[in-house]
Amino acid sequence: MQPFPDRVTLMRGMPTDHELLADFLRERSDRAFRALYDRHAPSMFALAFRLMGRRDADAADVLQDAWTRAWRRLDAFRGESSLRTWLCGFVVNCCRERFREPLFEELPDRPASSRLDVALDLEQALALLSSGYRAVIVLHDVEGYTHREIAASLGIDEGTSKSQLSRGRAALRRALNATGRDHDRAR
């Protein structure tokens, strides 16, 4: 009896994005769309979650809006990037539209936590940044987008992307330093 199959073995039997997309476009197959959704929605949600400042409800709304728009335009996908990158472009655009809306509700201060909460502190500090800084940092440092891809996604110049990243990182350091001082006072 063979042990649990490795990832490569499992992936061999799975259709590619291109095959699923072709199946969906040809037959409007619910199965193909569901497979695409299941494959890409977690990454899209994670991106929306970070871009929306760790707000679950806003990220869920963005994910739904992004899929609604993508579903209507799947026939326009030209394959110039991966399907995931193309789909994440919808997430970025939906987030940008939400950034233009009135400011979100203020988050209550989180009680002081131990130094073991570094990841939470980073997420909290990211949430405090302006939407522009946060978007560029998440897209570049977390998602691995190039400045050219960020510029295209956000409708800005590459130089603006670079300066926003630099300024955003500086603001993030200040926010993390302030969080560290709060921890020291709480101890």
C-alpha positions as CSV (number, residue, x, y, z in Angstrom):
1,M,0.0,0.0,0.0
2,Q,1.4,3.4,-1.0
3,P,1.6,6.1,1.7
4,F,-0.4,9.3,1.4
5,P,0.4,10.7,-2.1
6,D,2.7,13.7,-2.3
7,R,1.7,17.1,-3.6
8,V,3.1,16.4,-7.1
9,T,1.1,13.2,-7.4
10,L,-2.0,15.1,-6.3
11,M,-1.4,18.0,-8.6
12,R,-1.0,15.7,-11.7
13,G,-4.6,14.8,-11.6
14,M,-5.9,18.4,-11.1
15,P,-6.8,20.5,-14.1
16,T,-4.8,23.6,-14.7
17,D,-6.3,27.1,-14.4
18,H,-6.2,27.3,-18.2
19,E,-8.2,24.0,-18.5
20,L,-10.7,25.1,-15.9
21,L,-11.1,28.5,-17.5
22,A,-11.6,27.0,-20.9
23,D,-14.2,24.6,-19.5
24,F,-16.0,27.4,-17.7
25,L,-16.1,29.6,-20.8
26,R,-17.2,26.8,-23.1
27,E,-20.0,25.4,-20.9
28,R,-20.4,27.9,-18.1
29,S,-19.6,24.9,-15.9
30,D,-20.4,25.4,-12.2
31,R,-17.8,22.7,-11.4
32,A,-15.0,24.6,-13.2
33,F,-15.9,27.9,-11.6
34,R,-16.1,26.4,-8.2
35,A,-12.7,24.8,-8.7
36,L,-11.2,28.2,-9.7
37,Y,-12.9,29.8,-6.8
38,D,-11.6,27.2,-4.3
39,R,-8.1,27.5,-5.7
40,H,-7.8,31.3,-5.7
41,A,-10.2,32.7,-3.1
42,P,-8.0,32.0,-0.1
43,S,-5.1,34.1,-1.6
44,M,-7.5,36.8,-2.7
45,F,-9.0,37.0,0.8
46,A,-5.6,37.2,2.4
47,L,-4.6,40.1,0.2
48,A,-7.9,41.9,0.8
49,F,-7.6,41.2,4.6
50,R,-4.2,42.9,4.7
51,L,-5.1,45.7,2.3
52,M,-8.3,46.5,4.3
53,G,-6.4,46.7,7.6
54,R,-7.3,43.3,9.0
55,R,-11.0,43.8,8.8
56,D,-12.7,40.5,8.1
57,A,-16.0,41.9,7.0
58,D,-14.5,44.4,4.7
59,A,-12.2,41.8,3.2
60,A,-15.1,39.4,2.7
61,D,-17.0,42.2,0.9
62,V,-14.0,42.9,-1.3
63,L,-13.6,39.2,-2.1
64,Q,-17.3,39.0,-3.1
65,D,-17.1,42.2,-5.3
66,A,-13.8,41.0,-6.9
67,W,-15.3,37.6,-7.8
68,T,-18.5,39.2,-9.1
69,R,-16.4,41.5,-11.4
70,A,-14.0,38.7,-12.4
71,W,-16.8,36.3,-13.3
72,R,-18.2,38.8,-15.8
73,R,-14.8,39.3,-17.4
74,L,-13.2,35.9,-17.3
75,D,-13.5,35.8,-21.1
76,A,-11.2,38.9,-21.2
77,F,-8.3,37.1,-19.5
78,R,-5.5,37.0,-22.0
79,G,-2.9,35.0,-20.1
80,E,-0.4,37.8,-20.0
81,S,0.0,37.0,-16.2
82,S,-1.0,34.2,-14.0
83,L,-4.8,33.9,-13.4
84,R,-4.1,34.5,-9.7
85,T,-2.3,37.8,-10.4
86,W,-5.1,38.9,-12.7
87,L,-7.8,38.0,-10.1
88,C,-5.8,39.8,-7.4
89,G,-6.0,42.9,-9.6
90,F,-9.7,42.9,-9.0
91,V,-9.1,42.7,-5.3
92,V,-6.7,45.7,-5.5
93,N,-9.2,47.7,-7.5
94,C,-12.1,46.9,-5.1
95,C,-9.9,47.9,-2.1
96,R,-9.0,51.2,-3.9
97,E,-12.6,52.0,-4.3
98,R,-13.3,51.3,-0.6
99,F,-10.3,53.6,0.3
100,R,-12.2,56.5,-1.3
101,E,-15.2,55.9,0.9
102,P,-15.5,57.6,4.3
103,L,-12.9,56.4,6.9
104,F,-13.6,53.1,8.5
105,E,-14.8,52.8,12.1
106,E,-12.1,53.4,14.6
107,L,-10.6,50.3,16.1
108,P,-10.5,50.1,19.9
109,D,-7.1,50.0,21.5
110,R,-5.9,46.4,21.8
111,P,-4.8,45.5,25.4
112,A,-1.0,45.3,25.9
113,S,0.3,41.8,24.9
114,S,3.5,39.9,25.4
115,R,6.5,40.1,23.1
116,L,5.3,36.8,21.6
117,D,2.6,38.7,19.7
118,V,5.1,40.2,17.2
119,A,3.1,39.0,14.2
120,L,-0.1,40.6,15.6
121,D,1.8,43.8,16.3
122,L,3.0,43.9,12.7
123,E,-0.6,43.3,11.5
124,Q,-1.8,46.0,13.9
125,A,0.9,48.4,12.7
126,L,0.0,47.7,9.1
127,A,-3.6,48.5,9.8
128,L,-2.6,51.9,11.2
129,L,-0.9,53.0,8.0
130,S,-2.6,55.1,5.4
131,S,-4.2,53.0,2.7
132,G,-1.6,54.0,0.1
133,Y,1.3,52.9,2.2
134,R,-0.4,49.8,3.3
135,A,-1.3,48.8,-0.3
136,V,2.2,49.2,-1.6
137,I,3.8,47.4,1.4
138,V,1.5,44.5,1.2
139,L,1.7,44.1,-2.6
140,H,5.5,44.5,-2.6
141,D,6.8,42.9,0.7
142,V,4.1,40.4,1.3
143,E,2.7,39.4,-2.1
144,G,6.0,39.9,-4.0
145,Y,4.7,42.2,-6.8
146,T,7.2,44.3,-8.7
147,H,7.0,48.1,-8.7
148,R,5.9,47.8,-12.3
149,E,3.0,45.5,-11.4
150,I,2.1,47.7,-8.4
151,A,2.1,50.8,-10.6
152,A,-0.2,49.1,-13.1
153,S,-2.6,47.7,-10.4
154,L,-2.9,51.0,-8.5
155,G,-2.7,53.4,-11.4
156,I,0.4,55.2,-10.2
157,D,3.9,55.7,-11.5
158,E,6.7,53.2,-10.7
159,G,8.5,56.0,-8.9
160,T,5.5,56.7,-6.8
161,S,5.3,53.0,-5.8
162,K,9.0,53.1,-4.8
163,S,8.6,56.3,-2.7
164,Q,5.4,55.0,-1.1
165,L,7.2,51.8,-0.2
166,S,10.1,53.7,1.4
167,R,7.8,56.1,3.3
168,G,5.4,53.3,4.2
169,R,8.3,51.2,5.7
170,A,9.4,54.2,7.7
171,A,5.9,54.8,9.0
172,L,5.6,51.1,9.8
173,R,8.9,51.2,11.8
174,R,7.6,54.2,13.8
175,A,4.3,52.4,14.5
176,L,6.2,49.2,15.6
177,N,8.5,51.3,17.8
178,A,5.4,52.9,19.4
179,T,3.9,49.5,20.0
180,G,7.1,48.3,21.6
181,R,7.1,51.3,24.0
182,D,3.5,50.5,24.9
183,H,4.6,47.0,25.7
184,D,7.4,48.2,27.9
185,R,5.1,50.5,29.8
186,A,2.6,47.7,30.4
187,R,5.2,45.4,32.0
